[in-house]
Amino acid sequence: MLSDLSNIKKNTEQKIEGSKADDLSKLNLIFMNKLSASQFKMLSEFIYKELGIKMPEIKKTMLESRLHRRLRDTNHSNFSDYLNYLFSGEGKKKELDHMFDVITTNKTDFFREPTHFDFLKTTVIPELTSRFKNRAIKIWSAGCATGEEPYTLAMVLNDMVEQNLLFDYSIVGSDISTRALKKAMDAIYPAQIANDIPIYFKKKYLLRSKDTNKPTIRICNLLRSKVNFQRINFMDDYYDINSSFDVIFCRNVIIYFDRITQEKVINKLCTKLKPDGYFFLGHSESITNMRVNLETVKPTIYNLKNKNI
């Protein structure tokens, strides 16, 4: 009896080890796959058309690396089969968004480029509230990734409401990545990501997990209730967002586009900006030599004017 049990255990362990070896072999085959020149050309043209992101030859290895995950998750062993699936009717419905998710960059931080939030608090909000005393201020965080920017805005604005410096506010966060938006809506982050948040805001607006092995923080319910998230693709002809905004933050997003695309995207965003509204870009971005309906207030901070471009 004991001998039989020992044999069964031994056979089971051998099968598990064999299965692990097979899985490892399959993974090795996937990660050895390379995009052919024609496959890379087709994909880079498609990505540019759909996302506005340029994929020069120098990014071929990066693209392969990111797509290897999708080969694994869709159970395809080579790029030829994967691309046939991706562009099939089923693939366009089930896989396209996942492919976009792994291609797009979702790096952001709380209180990134903090001078923008200082300017918002000391200049923009006082000016807007002097003109619209009993109206909620509306802000769009365009290209918000996993939500750190709109929640930073919510911390700043909610504090102003409590100090009677602002009547009310609402925030929309948008991104093309459904995976990033899911994280934004969950509003749960690794504890170390909160290092850049001022202590005052940490104590007031963050909830801490009790898991000491994997500590996390969560944005409090009050702030989560003030931020709505929506999927928006900047390459769409029209942004299906049912509002106009006093302020638009679109920071460290258009840097991934070429100049022509940058100009088109900014002009489309400006159709959702109220007259004399404010527009913020990232510190590595500018509108120099662009035909856009914005005037510079300070570097990377602009004002929409009522005039034709």
NULUM-685343 format. One record per residue (C-alpha): x, y, z; residue in one letter. Coordinates in nm, 3 decimals, always signed. Example, Ala and Ser with C-alpha at 12.3 -4.5 7.8 and 13.67 -1.06 7.14 Angstrom:
X: +1.230 Y: -0.450 Z: +0.780 type: A .
X: +1.367 Y: -0.106 Z: +0.714 type: S .
//
This chain:
X: +0.000 Y: +0.000 Z: +0.000 type: M .
X: +0.274 Y: +0.242 Z: +0.100 type: L .
X: +0.474 Y: +0.135 Z: -0.203 type: S .
X: +0.177 Y: +0.211 Z: -0.432 type: D .
X: +0.130 Y: +0.554 Z: -0.277 type: L .
X: +0.500 Y: +0.625 Z: -0.317 type: S .
X: +0.485 Y: +0.528 Z: -0.686 type: N .
X: +0.178 Y: +0.745 Z: -0.744 type: I .
X: +0.351 Y: +1.041 Z: -0.579 type: K .
X: +0.666 Y: +0.984 Z: -0.783 type: K .
X: +0.472 Y: +0.959 Z: -1.111 type: N .
X: +0.275 Y: +1.274 Z: -1.027 type: T .
X: +0.592 Y: +1.468 Z: -0.951 type: E .
X: +0.747 Y: +1.348 Z: -1.278 type: Q .
X: +0.438 Y: +1.461 Z: -1.472 type: K .
X: +0.448 Y: +1.804 Z: -1.303 type: I .
X: +0.817 Y: +1.843 Z: -1.378 type: E .
X: +0.756 Y: +1.732 Z: -1.737 type: G .
X: +0.472 Y: +1.981 Z: -1.773 type: S .
X: +0.693 Y: +2.260 Z: -1.636 type: K .
X: +0.965 Y: +2.168 Z: -1.882 type: A .
X: +0.715 Y: +2.173 Z: -2.172 type: D .
X: +0.585 Y: +2.513 Z: -2.063 type: D .
X: +0.939 Y: +2.649 Z: -2.038 type: L .
X: +1.020 Y: +2.512 Z: -2.381 type: S .
X: +0.712 Y: +2.683 Z: -2.528 type: K .
X: +0.805 Y: +3.012 Z: -2.362 type: L .
X: +1.158 Y: +2.989 Z: -2.499 type: N .
X: +1.019 Y: +2.936 Z: -2.849 type: L .
X: +0.794 Y: +3.240 Z: -2.811 type: I .
X: +1.071 Y: +3.468 Z: -2.683 type: F .
X: +1.301 Y: +3.358 Z: -2.965 type: M .
X: +1.048 Y: +3.484 Z: -3.222 type: N .
X: +1.139 Y: +3.794 Z: -3.423 type: K .
X: +0.921 Y: +4.018 Z: -3.637 type: L .
X: +1.011 Y: +4.005 Z: -4.003 type: S .
X: +1.076 Y: +4.334 Z: -4.182 type: A .
X: +0.737 Y: +4.317 Z: -4.353 type: S .
X: +0.555 Y: +4.229 Z: -4.029 type: Q .
X: +0.722 Y: +4.518 Z: -3.844 type: F .
X: +0.634 Y: +4.758 Z: -4.126 type: K .
X: +0.270 Y: +4.649 Z: -4.125 type: M .
X: +0.244 Y: +4.677 Z: -3.747 type: L .
X: +0.423 Y: +5.011 Z: -3.720 type: S .
X: +0.195 Y: +5.162 Z: -3.988 type: E .
X: -0.112 Y: +5.022 Z: -3.812 type: F .
X: +0.002 Y: +5.153 Z: -3.471 type: I .
X: +0.067 Y: +5.498 Z: -3.617 type: Y .
X: -0.276 Y: +5.506 Z: -3.780 type: K .
X: -0.462 Y: +5.384 Z: -3.472 type: E .
X: -0.258 Y: +5.536 Z: -3.188 type: L .
X: -0.054 Y: +5.813 Z: -3.349 type: G .
X: +0.264 Y: +5.656 Z: -3.210 type: I .
X: +0.566 Y: +5.637 Z: -3.440 type: K .
X: +0.756 Y: +5.307 Z: -3.436 type: M .
X: +1.093 Y: +5.362 Z: -3.605 type: P .
X: +1.324 Y: +5.068 Z: -3.672 type: E .
X: +1.512 Y: +5.137 Z: -3.350 type: I .
X: +1.200 Y: +5.034 Z: -3.153 type: K .
X: +1.161 Y: +4.695 Z: -3.324 type: K .
X: +1.317 Y: +4.502 Z: -3.033 type: T .
X: +1.099 Y: +4.684 Z: -2.781 type: M .
X: +0.786 Y: +4.605 Z: -2.983 type: L .
X: +0.883 Y: +4.237 Z: -3.010 type: E .
X: +0.943 Y: +4.217 Z: -2.636 type: S .
X: +0.605 Y: +4.366 Z: -2.550 type: R .
X: +0.418 Y: +4.150 Z: -2.800 type: L .
X: +0.581 Y: +3.830 Z: -2.674 type: H .
X: +0.345 Y: +3.858 Z: -2.376 type: R .
X: +0.048 Y: +3.865 Z: -2.609 type: R .
X: +0.173 Y: +3.559 Z: -2.800 type: L .
X: +0.196 Y: +3.374 Z: -2.470 type: R .
X: -0.145 Y: +3.487 Z: -2.342 type: D .
X: -0.323 Y: +3.409 Z: -2.671 type: T .
X: -0.144 Y: +3.072 Z: -2.704 type: N .
X: +0.032 Y: +3.153 Z: -3.031 type: H .
X: +0.386 Y: +3.031 Z: -3.088 type: S .
X: +0.489 Y: +3.275 Z: -3.364 type: N .
X: +0.417 Y: +3.626 Z: -3.491 type: F .
X: +0.266 Y: +3.508 Z: -3.818 type: S .
X: -0.014 Y: +3.318 Z: -3.643 type: D .
X: -0.060 Y: +3.596 Z: -3.388 type: Y .
X: -0.096 Y: +3.867 Z: -3.652 type: L .
X: -0.343 Y: +3.656 Z: -3.850 type: N .
X: -0.547 Y: +3.628 Z: -3.531 type: Y .
X: -0.505 Y: +3.997 Z: -3.438 type: L .
X: -0.648 Y: +4.118 Z: -3.770 type: F .
X: -0.925 Y: +3.859 Z: -3.786 type: S .
X: -1.282 Y: +3.948 Z: -3.691 type: G .
X: -1.245 Y: +3.771 Z: -3.357 type: E .
X: -0.904 Y: +3.924 Z: -3.288 type: G .
X: -1.024 Y: +4.278 Z: -3.353 type: K .
X: -1.297 Y: +4.227 Z: -3.094 type: K .
X: -1.100 Y: +4.035 Z: -2.830 type: K .
X: -0.731 Y: +4.115 Z: -2.874 type: E .
X: -0.685 Y: +4.462 Z: -3.021 type: L .
X: -0.733 Y: +4.649 Z: -2.693 type: D .
X: -0.493 Y: +4.412 Z: -2.516 type: H .
X: -0.233 Y: +4.476 Z: -2.785 type: M .
X: -0.280 Y: +4.852 Z: -2.744 type: F .
X: -0.238 Y: +4.810 Z: -2.367 type: D .
X: +0.108 Y: +4.654 Z: -2.393 type: V .
X: +0.226 Y: +4.907 Z: -2.653 type: I .
X: +0.123 Y: +5.226 Z: -2.476 type: T .
X: +0.333 Y: +5.375 Z: -2.194 type: T .
X: +0.150 Y: +5.432 Z: -1.866 type: N .
X: +0.425 Y: +5.581 Z: -1.650 type: K .
X: +0.313 Y: +5.862 Z: -1.423 type: T .
X: +0.339 Y: +5.978 Z: -1.061 type: D .
X: +0.146 Y: +6.166 Z: -0.796 type: F .
X: +0.233 Y: +6.537 Z: -0.793 type: F .
X: +0.447 Y: +6.501 Z: -1.104 type: R .
X: +0.581 Y: +6.842 Z: -1.215 type: E .
X: +0.445 Y: +7.006 Z: -0.896 type: P .
X: +0.477 Y: +7.367 Z: -1.019 type: T .
X: +0.166 Y: +7.304 Z: -1.232 type: H .
X: -0.041 Y: +7.226 Z: -0.925 type: F .
X: +0.095 Y: +7.531 Z: -0.746 type: D .
X: -0.005 Y: +7.750 Z: -1.042 type: F .
X: -0.348 Y: +7.586 Z: -1.055 type: L .
X: -0.403 Y: +7.664 Z: -0.686 type: K .
X: -0.260 Y: +8.015 Z: -0.673 type: T .
X: -0.364 Y: +8.154 Z: -1.012 type: T .
X: -0.605 Y: +7.944 Z: -1.219 type: V .
X: -0.867 Y: +7.853 Z: -0.959 type: I .
X: -0.882 Y: +8.203 Z: -0.800 type: P .
X: -0.929 Y: +8.355 Z: -1.147 type: E .
X: -1.200 Y: +8.108 Z: -1.246 type: L .
X: -1.389 Y: +8.140 Z: -0.917 type: T .
X: -1.383 Y: +8.519 Z: -0.944 type: S .
X: -1.572 Y: +8.483 Z: -1.272 type: R .
X: -1.794 Y: +8.187 Z: -1.178 type: F .
X: -1.854 Y: +8.208 Z: -0.803 type: K .
X: -2.116 Y: +7.935 Z: -0.763 type: N .
X: -2.025 Y: +7.695 Z: -1.039 type: R .
X: -1.827 Y: +7.371 Z: -1.026 type: A .
X: -1.488 Y: +7.385 Z: -1.199 type: I .
X: -1.445 Y: +7.107 Z: -1.455 type: K .
X: -1.104 Y: +6.958 Z: -1.532 type: I .
X: -1.003 Y: +6.694 Z: -1.786 type: W .
X: -0.692 Y: +6.486 Z: -1.722 type: S .
X: -0.633 Y: +6.367 Z: -2.080 type: A .
X: -0.402 Y: +6.068 Z: -2.105 type: G .
X: -0.426 Y: +5.999 Z: -1.732 type: C .
X: -0.270 Y: +5.651 Z: -1.738 type: A .
X: -0.333 Y: +5.477 Z: -1.404 type: T .
X: -0.496 Y: +5.779 Z: -1.238 type: G .
X: -0.224 Y: +5.946 Z: -1.034 type: E .
X: -0.274 Y: +6.284 Z: -1.204 type: E .
X: -0.654 Y: +6.315 Z: -1.164 type: P .
X: -0.632 Y: +6.203 Z: -0.801 type: Y .
X: -0.357 Y: +6.460 Z: -0.739 type: T .
X: -0.589 Y: +6.723 Z: -0.885 type: L .
X: -0.869 Y: +6.599 Z: -0.661 type: A .
X: -0.650 Y: +6.637 Z: -0.350 type: M .
X: -0.561 Y: +6.995 Z: -0.439 type: V .
X: -0.914 Y: +7.097 Z: -0.537 type: L .
X: -1.091 Y: +6.925 Z: -0.250 type: N .
X: -0.870 Y: +7.107 Z: -0.006 type: D .
X: -0.968 Y: +7.436 Z: -0.169 type: M .
X: -1.337 Y: +7.348 Z: -0.137 type: V .
X: -1.293 Y: +7.282 Z: +0.235 type: E .
X: -1.120 Y: +7.620 Z: +0.273 type: Q .
X: -1.412 Y: +7.791 Z: +0.091 type: N .
X: -1.179 Y: +7.890 Z: -0.192 type: L .
X: -1.375 Y: +7.686 Z: -0.446 type: L .
X: -1.746 Y: +7.609 Z: -0.476 type: F .
X: -1.715 Y: +7.259 Z: -0.623 type: D .
X: -1.529 Y: +7.060 Z: -0.887 type: Y .
X: -1.547 Y: +6.754 Z: -1.109 type: S .
X: -1.270 Y: +6.569 Z: -1.289 type: I .
X: -1.265 Y: +6.339 Z: -1.591 type: V .
X: -0.966 Y: +6.113 Z: -1.649 type: G .
X: -0.923 Y: +5.951 Z: -1.988 type: S .
X: -0.681 Y: +5.709 Z: -2.147 type: D .
X: -0.672 Y: +5.465 Z: -2.438 type: I .
X: -0.553 Y: +5.177 Z: -2.220 type: S .
X: -0.837 Y: +4.978 Z: -2.064 type: T .
X: -0.586 Y: +4.809 Z: -1.834 type: R .
X: -0.460 Y: +5.146 Z: -1.706 type: A .
X: -0.815 Y: +5.275 Z: -1.658 type: L .
X: -0.907 Y: +4.965 Z: -1.456 type: K .
X: -0.617 Y: +5.040 Z: -1.220 type: K .
X: -0.723 Y: +5.404 Z: -1.204 type: A .
X: -1.079 Y: +5.312 Z: -1.108 type: M .
X: -0.958 Y: +5.065 Z: -0.845 type: D .
X: -0.734 Y: +5.346 Z: -0.709 type: A .
X: -0.503 Y: +5.099 Z: -0.532 type: I .
X: -0.128 Y: +5.160 Z: -0.557 type: Y .
X: +0.195 Y: +5.022 Z: -0.408 type: P .
X: +0.270 Y: +5.213 Z: -0.088 type: A .
X: +0.605 Y: +5.342 Z: -0.214 type: Q .
X: +0.437 Y: +5.524 Z: -0.503 type: I .
X: +0.296 Y: +5.768 Z: -0.248 type: A .
X: +0.640 Y: +5.899 Z: -0.153 type: N .
X: +0.589 Y: +6.220 Z: -0.354 type: D .
X: +0.256 Y: +6.301 Z: -0.188 type: I .
X: +0.284 Y: +6.568 Z: +0.086 type: P .
X: +0.234 Y: +6.422 Z: +0.434 type: I .
X: -0.071 Y: +6.642 Z: +0.492 type: Y .
X: -0.248 Y: +6.488 Z: +0.191 type: F .
X: -0.130 Y: +6.135 Z: +0.275 type: K .
X: -0.293 Y: +6.150 Z: +0.617 type: K .
X: -0.610 Y: +6.305 Z: +0.484 type: K .
X: -0.683 Y: +6.119 Z: +0.161 type: Y .
X: -0.502 Y: +5.783 Z: +0.162 type: L .
X: -0.617 Y: +5.453 Z: +0.312 type: L .
X: -0.340 Y: +5.209 Z: +0.405 type: R .
X: -0.362 Y: +4.830 Z: +0.378 type: S .
X: -0.282 Y: +4.604 Z: +0.672 type: K .
X: -0.069 Y: +4.372 Z: +0.457 type: D .
X: +0.289 Y: +4.434 Z: +0.572 type: T .
X: +0.433 Y: +4.199 Z: +0.309 type: N .
X: +0.279 Y: +4.389 Z: +0.019 type: K .
X: +0.174 Y: +4.730 Z: +0.154 type: P .
X: -0.066 Y: +4.932 Z: -0.060 type: T .
X: -0.254 Y: +5.257 Z: -0.037 type: I .
X: -0.598 Y: +5.344 Z: -0.174 type: R .
X: -0.747 Y: +5.681 Z: -0.258 type: I .
X: -1.033 Y: +5.757 Z: -0.019 type: C .
X: -1.392 Y: +5.723 Z: -0.135 type: N .
X: -1.457 Y: +6.099 Z: -0.127 type: L .
X: -1.194 Y: +6.168 Z: -0.394 type: L .
X: -1.284 Y: +5.859 Z: -0.597 type: R .
X: -1.641 Y: +5.987 Z: -0.617 type: S .
X: -1.519 Y: +6.314 Z: -0.774 type: K .
X: -1.329 Y: +6.151 Z: -1.061 type: V .
X: -1.491 Y: +5.976 Z: -1.357 type: N .
X: -1.289 Y: +5.772 Z: -1.604 type: F .
X: -1.349 Y: +5.721 Z: -1.974 type: Q .
X: -1.166 Y: +5.555 Z: -2.261 type: R .
X: -1.065 Y: +5.809 Z: -2.527 type: I .
X: -0.842 Y: +5.749 Z: -2.829 type: N .
X: -0.669 Y: +6.073 Z: -2.935 type: F .
X: -0.670 Y: +5.949 Z: -3.295 type: M .
X: -1.050 Y: +5.957 Z: -3.314 type: D .
X: -1.195 Y: +6.234 Z: -3.530 type: D .
X: -1.420 Y: +6.343 Z: -3.243 type: Y .
X: -1.377 Y: +6.298 Z: -2.867 type: Y .
X: -1.699 Y: +6.153 Z: -2.736 type: D .
X: -1.697 Y: +6.329 Z: -2.403 type: I .
X: -2.014 Y: +6.509 Z: -2.305 type: N .
X: -1.872 Y: +6.819 Z: -2.143 type: S .
X: -1.656 Y: +7.126 Z: -2.188 type: S .
X: -1.380 Y: +7.205 Z: -1.943 type: F .
X: -1.227 Y: +7.498 Z: -1.762 type: D .
X: -0.888 Y: +7.327 Z: -1.751 type: V .
X: -0.727 Y: +7.047 Z: -1.953 type: I .
X: -0.414 Y: +6.867 Z: -1.840 type: F .
X: -0.251 Y: +6.675 Z: -2.125 type: C .
X: +0.100 Y: +6.622 Z: -1.994 type: R .
X: +0.373 Y: +6.394 Z: -2.121 type: N .
X: +0.139 Y: +6.239 Z: -2.377 type: V .
X: +0.190 Y: +6.418 Z: -2.708 type: I .
X: +0.565 Y: +6.369 Z: -2.675 type: I .
X: +0.506 Y: +6.026 Z: -2.833 type: Y .
X: +0.345 Y: +6.180 Z: -3.143 type: F .
X: +0.501 Y: +6.347 Z: -3.444 type: D .
X: +0.453 Y: +6.722 Z: -3.488 type: R .
X: +0.158 Y: +6.696 Z: -3.728 type: I .
X: -0.027 Y: +6.461 Z: -3.495 type: T .
X: +0.053 Y: +6.677 Z: -3.192 type: Q .
X: -0.108 Y: +6.978 Z: -3.358 type: E .
X: -0.419 Y: +6.784 Z: -3.459 type: K .
X: -0.464 Y: +6.638 Z: -3.110 type: V .
X: -0.422 Y: +6.974 Z: -2.935 type: I .
X: -0.674 Y: +7.139 Z: -3.167 type: N .
X: -0.927 Y: +6.861 Z: -3.102 type: K .
X: -0.871 Y: +6.889 Z: -2.727 type: L .
X: -0.926 Y: +7.265 Z: -2.750 type: C .
X: -1.277 Y: +7.207 Z: -2.888 type: T .
X: -1.357 Y: +7.078 Z: -2.538 type: K .
X: -1.201 Y: +7.376 Z: -2.360 type: L .
X: -1.414 Y: +7.671 Z: -2.248 type: K .
X: -1.318 Y: +8.020 Z: -2.373 type: P .
X: -1.027 Y: +8.154 Z: -2.165 type: D .
X: -0.979 Y: +7.803 Z: -2.026 type: G .
X: -0.633 Y: +7.676 Z: -1.933 type: Y .
X: -0.430 Y: +7.407 Z: -2.106 type: F .
X: -0.129 Y: +7.234 Z: -1.945 type: F .
X: +0.141 Y: +7.038 Z: -2.128 type: L .
X: +0.434 Y: +6.842 Z: -1.985 type: G .
X: +0.763 Y: +7.023 Z: -1.925 type: H .
X: +0.927 Y: +6.852 Z: -2.224 type: S .
X: +0.644 Y: +6.960 Z: -2.459 type: E .
X: +0.556 Y: +7.288 Z: -2.631 type: S .
X: +0.331 Y: +7.442 Z: -2.897 type: I .
X: +0.614 Y: +7.633 Z: -3.068 type: T .
X: +0.539 Y: +7.687 Z: -3.440 type: N .
X: +0.201 Y: +7.513 Z: -3.412 type: M .
X: -0.123 Y: +7.652 Z: -3.552 type: R .
X: -0.329 Y: +7.615 Z: -3.235 type: V .
X: -0.572 Y: +7.847 Z: -3.064 type: N .
X: -0.363 Y: +7.887 Z: -2.750 type: L .
X: -0.157 Y: +8.170 Z: -2.604 type: E .
X: +0.136 Y: +8.115 Z: -2.371 type: T .
X: +0.081 Y: +8.217 Z: -2.009 type: V .
X: +0.398 Y: +8.051 Z: -1.881 type: K .
X: +0.614 Y: +7.776 Z: -2.030 type: P .
X: +0.386 Y: +7.469 Z: -2.079 type: T .
X: +0.079 Y: +7.663 Z: -1.953 type: I .
X: -0.159 Y: +7.814 Z: -2.208 type: Y .
X: -0.485 Y: +8.002 Z: -2.238 type: N .
X: -0.759 Y: +7.944 Z: -2.496 type: L .
X: -0.870 Y: +8.261 Z: -2.672 type: K .
X: -1.190 Y: +8.331 Z: -2.861 type: N .
X: -1.043 Y: +8.367 Z: -3.206 type: K .
X: -0.987 Y: +8.170 Z: -3.522 type: N .
X: -0.649 Y: +8.015 Z: -3.591 type: I .
//
